[in-house]
Amino acid sequence: MALKSALSLDMLIRRMPYPSQKIICDMMDVGSEKNNWEALAGSIKDPKTKENRYSLLDIQHFGLELKRDKSMTRAVLTNWGTQETTVQQLFEVLIEIGRKDVITEIMPDYNLETQKQLVKQNPHHLLGEPQVGRNEIHTTISIEAGLKEMTISSDTPSIVTTATVKAEKVQNMDTKQEHLETQNLRKEENSGKDIATYSMSI
């Protein structure tokens, strides 16, 4: 049965309510090493070096908790929690190892909570709108052959938009200028003919 959420994504994991911690431990202490507590420990990265935080020896040390009739997952969370780790960071690792079921169990409204967090960080964000991520959006504008090409792209692969717009105003201005020049040439030609005719008549 899913636990009514008493968590927030910015909560430190060391401050998680005991019922939430117990559910995580009960679900992660068992199962395949591909998605249990071992996978959790093996997928945690050091925020500075981006390398694995725990070595094989560290993971084996956590495994000794089983012989003490204690939770290996709790040992991992306790150690990881000393690094000011948040619930959001824990959830990111759980998703990485395919254990979103654990998230659903302790925070059924996780998706909604994520949207709220985004709104909190960016007041202009509207719920349900696609996200471009944290990476900066790069914009380039170039004008060629009467076309203005604007390319908006981001480091998020799924969001790349290209828009090409004809510079109609520029073209219209060019056309008007050419028309005026043609009219002036015709006036000069007509004026020359009138002068020639007048001279011959004299």
N, C-alpha and C positions, 0 to 999 in steps of 0.2 A: 504494500500500500504506500502510495506516494506521501511524503511528509510535506505538510503545509510549510511553505517557505518562510524561514525566519532569517534568511541570509541576504546579504547585498554583495555585489561583485567586488566592491572595494574593501570588504571586510578582510582582516588578516586571518589566515587559516588557523593560527593559534588561538583565535578568539571565536572560532566556530562553536555553535551550541553542541553539547555532548551528543544529543540524538543524531545530529547530522554526521558528526565524526564516526559514530558507531555504525551507521548505515554504510558509509564509505568503507570502513574497515571490514565489515561483514561481507560486502560484495567484492572487495579487492583482495582479501586474504586467500580466496579460493580461485580456482580456474586455471587456465593455461598461462604459462609464463609469458605468452605473447600479449596478454592483455590484463594481467593481474598486478599485484604490487611490485613485482620485479620489473615489469614493463614500465610502470609508473616511475620507479626510481631510475631506470635506465634512460628515460626520455627527458629527465629534468636537466636543463642547461644552466650553466653559470652565467648570470646576466652580464658580467664583464668580459669574459673570454669567449662566451658562446660555445664552450666545450661542455661535454657531459660533466655534470656536477659530481656524480658518484662513480667510482671505479668498480670493477668487478669485486674487488676485496670488500669495498664498502657495502655492496649489495649482499654479499655472503654474510657480512656482519649483521645486517638487518634480519637475515634469515634465521639467525640464532634465537630470535625472539620466539620462534615456534617451539623450540625445546623448552622454553621457559613458560610455555602456555600463554604467550602474549601475542599481540597483533603486530605483524611485520609492517602492515600499512601504517599503523599508528606511529611506529618507530620512524618511518620515512617522513611522515607529515610533521612529527615533532622536530626532527632535525632540519627539515626544509623550512619550517616555520620560523627558525631563528634568523632567516634572511628577509624578514618583513614581506613574506610571500602573501599574495592576496588570493581570494577565492577565484577571481577571474583567471589568474595565472594557473591555478590548479585545474580549472575547467578546460583551459586551452590544452594542457597536457592530456587530460582524460579524453578529449575529442581526438587528439593526435593518435592515441592508441586504440581508438574505436570503442570507448566506454561512455558514450553519451547517455546510456541507460542509467548510469550512476548519477549523472547530473539531473536527469528527469526525476529521479527518485527523491533527491533532496531539494530540488528547486524546479517544480513543474512549470513555472512561468519564466524559465530561463531566457527564452527568446524575447519576451516582452521586457524583461529586466535589462537585457542587452540594449534594446532600443532606448529605454529610459536613460541608460548610462550615456549613450551617444548624444541624446538631447541635452543632458546635463553638461557634457563637454562642449557641445556646439548648439547654442540656443536656436540657431537658424535651421537646424535639422528637423525635418518633419518625419513622424513615424511612418514607416512603410516605404520611404524613398530609398533607392539604391545608394550604397555607400561607395565612395572613392578611396576609402582607406586613409591612412595617416600620411602617406607620401604626398609630397608637394606636386601640384598639377603644373605641367610645363606647357606654355602656349607659344606658338610661333605663327607669325603672320607674314605672308609674302604676296606680292602683286606681280602677275605676269600676264602679258598679252591681253590686257583689259579684264583680267579675272583676279579677284581677291580670294585667296585660299587661306582659310583659317583651320589649323589643325590643333585640336585639344586632345591631349593624351595624358595618361597617368601610368604609374608603375604597376597598377592593378591590371593584369592582362585582360580581364573581362570587360573593362571599360575603356574603349578607345573610340572617339567620335571625330569624324572629319566632315567639315561643312565647306562647300565651295559656293561662293556667291558672286554673280556677275556684277561688275561695277557699272551699273546702268547709268548712274548719274555722270560718271566720267565720260562714258561713251556719248551720252546726250550732249554734254558740253563740247566734246570734240566735233560732233556733227554740226552743232550750231555755229561753231567757229569756222568750219569749212564752208558753210552756207554763206556766212557774212563775207568771207574772203572772195568767194565766187561772185557775189553781188558787186563788190567793190571793183573787181577786175572788169566786169561787164560795163559798169559805169565809166571806168577809165577808157575802155575801148570805144564806147558810144561818144564820149566827150571828144576823143581824138578824131573820130569820123566827122563830127559836127564842125570842128575847127578846119579840117581839110576841105570840106564842102564850101564853107564860108570863104576860104582863101581863093578857091577856084572861081567862085562867083564874082569876086572882086577883080 
